[in-house]
């Protein structure tokens, strides 16, 4: 996943059916996991257990990349293609993003980024 400069996941969420491990590849991203902020840089990892509310942002001036591993691997390319289409038009509508997320098994959580 590539997170553009000054971008964020506008909808905090959790996963009911899978765990997620994030591996930092380049740049620095800030993850909010169950109310705790964690900066993730190259070579670092973050484990997100199912049910844990989380979100992320890149507050820097350079793109950041990370590898997201889902266990079990249930999220396919369709999810990322739908999100890319929403983001291509500028700031995505959180309601539409929530619809896409629910359709693919992510559970949006109301309120500010987790």
Backbone torsions as a table, in degrees:
resi	resn	phi	psi	omega
1	UNK	NA	137.8	173.6
2	UNK	-111.0	128.7	178.6
3	UNK	-111.2	115.8	-176.6
4	UNK	-66.6	160.8	178.0
5	UNK	-56.2	140.1	177.7
6	UNK	55.3	33.3	178.3
7	UNK	-111.6	160.3	178.4
8	UNK	-151.4	162.9	171.5
9	UNK	-80.5	109.9	-172.3
10	UNK	-74.2	-9.2	-176.8
11	UNK	-125.1	105.9	174.0
12	UNK	-61.9	151.4	-173.7
13	UNK	-159.2	174.7	171.3
14	UNK	-142.7	168.3	179.3
15	UNK	-115.6	130.3	178.4
16	UNK	-81.8	-30.0	-167.3
17	UNK	-116.1	2.5	179.4
18	UNK	-151.9	156.5	171.8
19	UNK	-95.0	160.2	-179.7
20	UNK	-135.6	135.2	173.6
21	UNK	-118.4	129.2	-179.3
22	UNK	-108.6	128.8	175.8
23	UNK	-113.4	120.9	178.2
24	UNK	-72.4	129.4	179.5
25	UNK	-108.7	-44.5	177.9
26	UNK	-152.6	155.0	-178.9
27	UNK	68.7	-172.2	-179.8
28	UNK	-130.0	129.8	173.8
29	UNK	-116.2	151.7	175.7
30	UNK	-110.2	123.9	179.3
31	UNK	-108.5	137.8	172.1
32	UNK	-109.2	118.3	-175.0
33	UNK	-126.7	112.1	179.0
34	UNK	52.8	41.3	176.7
35	UNK	84.4	-1.0	-179.1
36	UNK	-108.5	133.0	179.4
37	UNK	-92.2	135.4	-179.1
38	UNK	-134.7	123.1	172.9
39	UNK	-86.2	133.8	-176.1
40	UNK	-122.1	118.0	179.7
41	UNK	-112.8	-177.5	-179.8
42	UNK	-56.5	133.4	178.1
43	UNK	82.8	-2.6	179.2
44	UNK	-100.7	159.0	-179.6
45	UNK	-135.0	158.6	178.6
46	UNK	-139.7	128.7	177.4
47	UNK	-99.7	128.6	179.0
48	UNK	-117.3	104.3	-179.6
49	UNK	-72.3	152.0	177.5
50	UNK	-55.2	141.0	-179.6
51	UNK	90.7	-11.6	-178.7
52	UNK	-86.2	122.9	178.8
53	UNK	-70.1	133.0	-178.4
54	UNK	-150.7	164.9	175.7
55	UNK	-160.9	175.8	-178.6
56	UNK	-151.9	163.1	176.9
57	UNK	-154.8	159.2	172.3
58	UNK	-122.1	102.8	-177.7
59	UNK	-93.4	12.2	-178.0
60	UNK	-98.3	178.1	179.9
61	UNK	-95.9	8.6	177.2
62	UNK	-127.9	149.6	178.0
63	UNK	-63.2	148.4	177.3
64	UNK	-123.1	145.2	177.9
65	UNK	-125.0	148.4	175.8
66	UNK	-149.3	158.0	177.2
67	UNK	-104.3	126.0	-179.5
68	UNK	-108.6	122.8	-178.6
69	UNK	-114.8	121.4	-180.0
70	UNK	-103.3	137.1	179.0
71	UNK	-129.9	115.3	-5.3
72	UNK	-71.9	160.7	-177.0
73	UNK	-76.1	92.2	-173.8
74	UNK	-114.5	-12.4	-174.3
75	UNK	-97.2	116.3	-175.6
76	UNK	-97.2	-178.6	-176.6
77	UNK	-63.2	-25.1	-179.1
78	UNK	-57.4	-39.1	178.9
79	UNK	-60.3	-49.3	-176.8
80	UNK	-68.8	-32.3	176.8
81	UNK	-67.4	-41.8	178.6
82	UNK	-65.6	-41.8	177.6
83	UNK	-64.0	-41.9	179.4
84	UNK	-59.6	-39.1	178.8
85	UNK	-65.2	-37.6	178.3
86	UNK	-68.1	-41.2	-177.3
87	UNK	-73.1	-28.5	-177.5
88	UNK	-59.5	-26.8	-179.3
89	UNK	-87.4	9.9	-177.3
90	UNK	108.2	-148.3	-179.9
91	UNK	-64.3	122.3	-177.0
92	UNK	-71.6	148.5	175.3
93	UNK	-74.2	118.2	-178.0
94	UNK	-56.3	-34.1	179.4
95	UNK	-65.7	-44.6	178.4
96	UNK	-66.7	-38.7	177.8
97	UNK	-62.7	-40.6	177.7
98	UNK	-60.4	-39.6	177.7
99	UNK	-61.6	-45.1	178.8
100	UNK	-63.0	-44.5	-179.2
101	UNK	-59.8	-49.4	-179.3
102	UNK	-60.4	-39.8	-179.1
103	UNK	-61.7	-26.8	-177.0
104	UNK	-106.9	11.6	173.1
105	UNK	94.0	8.2	175.0
106	UNK	-96.6	143.4	-177.3
107	UNK	-110.8	107.6	178.0
108	UNK	-65.1	147.9	178.3
109	UNK	-121.1	124.5	-179.0
110	UNK	-62.1	153.2	174.7
111	UNK	108.7	-176.5	-178.9
112	UNK	-67.0	165.2	-179.1
113	UNK	-49.8	137.3	-173.6
114	UNK	-56.6	NA	NA
